[in-house]
């Protein structure tokens, strides 16, 4: 999410079909996701109250 925010702040947001590589450290793991899938997940329904809160927090993060 922070990567999408950074791209948007510099007017170079990836297109909806862009593949983004996300690296999680400690232990190091790399995931490839499609930008459109992130948007679809954020705008989709939540399976639990916890997920609804997380989605709202991430949407707010992207909007700032």
Secondary structure as the mmCIF struct_conf table of DSSP 4:
data_model
#
loop_
_struct_conf.conf_type_id
_struct_conf.id
_struct_conf.beg_label_comp_id
_struct_conf.beg_label_asym_id
_struct_conf.beg_label_seq_id
_struct_conf.end_label_comp_id
_struct_conf.end_label_asym_id
_struct_conf.end_label_seq_id
HELX_RH_AL_P HELX_RH_AL_P1 UNK A 2 UNK A 9
TURN_TY1_P TURN_TY1_P1 UNK A 10 UNK A 11
HELX_LH_PP_P HELX_LH_PP_P1 UNK A 13 UNK A 15
TURN_TY1_P TURN_TY1_P2 UNK A 16 UNK A 17
STRN STRN1 UNK A 19 UNK A 24
TURN_TY1_P TURN_TY1_P3 UNK A 25 UNK A 28
STRN STRN2 UNK A 29 UNK A 34
HELX_RH_AL_P HELX_RH_AL_P2 UNK A 35 UNK A 43
BEND BEND1 UNK A 44 UNK A 44
HELX_LH_PP_P HELX_LH_PP_P2 UNK A 45 UNK A 46
BEND BEND2 UNK A 47 UNK A 48
HELX_RH_AL_P HELX_RH_AL_P3 UNK A 49 UNK A 63
#
